[in-house]
Amino acid sequence: MIERLRPDHAAAVLAFERENRAYFAASVPDRGEDYFTDFPQRHHALLAEQAAGVCHFHVVLGDSGAVLGRVNLVDVADGCAELGFRIAEQAAGQGLATAAVRQLCAMAARDYGLVSLRASAAVDNPGSRAVLGHAGFAPTGEDVLLAGRPGLRYLLRLADPAPSCPD
């Protein structure tokens, strides 16, 4: 279902982002025109961050091999990372996001040695909040602003927390 981002995913990821741009912009900040114009350089930069171990990027693939989503761990440090995800409009509401997030959480502990994951979701994005809840994330009580929109922070402990992992 999910695969670690590779160089040969570039065209499929770009198609996924273009096809779903308006859909995503309704619930998360738009990536901006430069994201699409400079995509080859952006993809290369993501792969370099991944090789350095500061991020872990993944694509969610459908049966046909098309990219149906992305699930990522960014800002990896001290056994912790920030989770982010997005699922194509055509695949929304089918449990794909929850399954992909759960799979990535298992990989985070098993493959990347992480002990804690953080995430944020806009208050007015009940779908993302539900995914986080179904995957075991708990609200921390911390309010955040996400591109000017009120949001909530979530935390998932994968193992005994490292002393430096913030709640």
Secondary structure, 3 states (H helix, E strand, C coil): CEEECCHHHHHHHHHHHHHCHHHHHCCCCCCCHHHHHCHHHHHHHHHHHHHHCCCEEEEEECCCCCEEEEEEEEEEECCEEEEEEEECHHHCCCCHHHHHHHHHHHHHHHCCCCCEEEEEEECCCHHHHHHHHHCCCEEEEEEEEECCEEEEEEEEECCCCCCCCCC
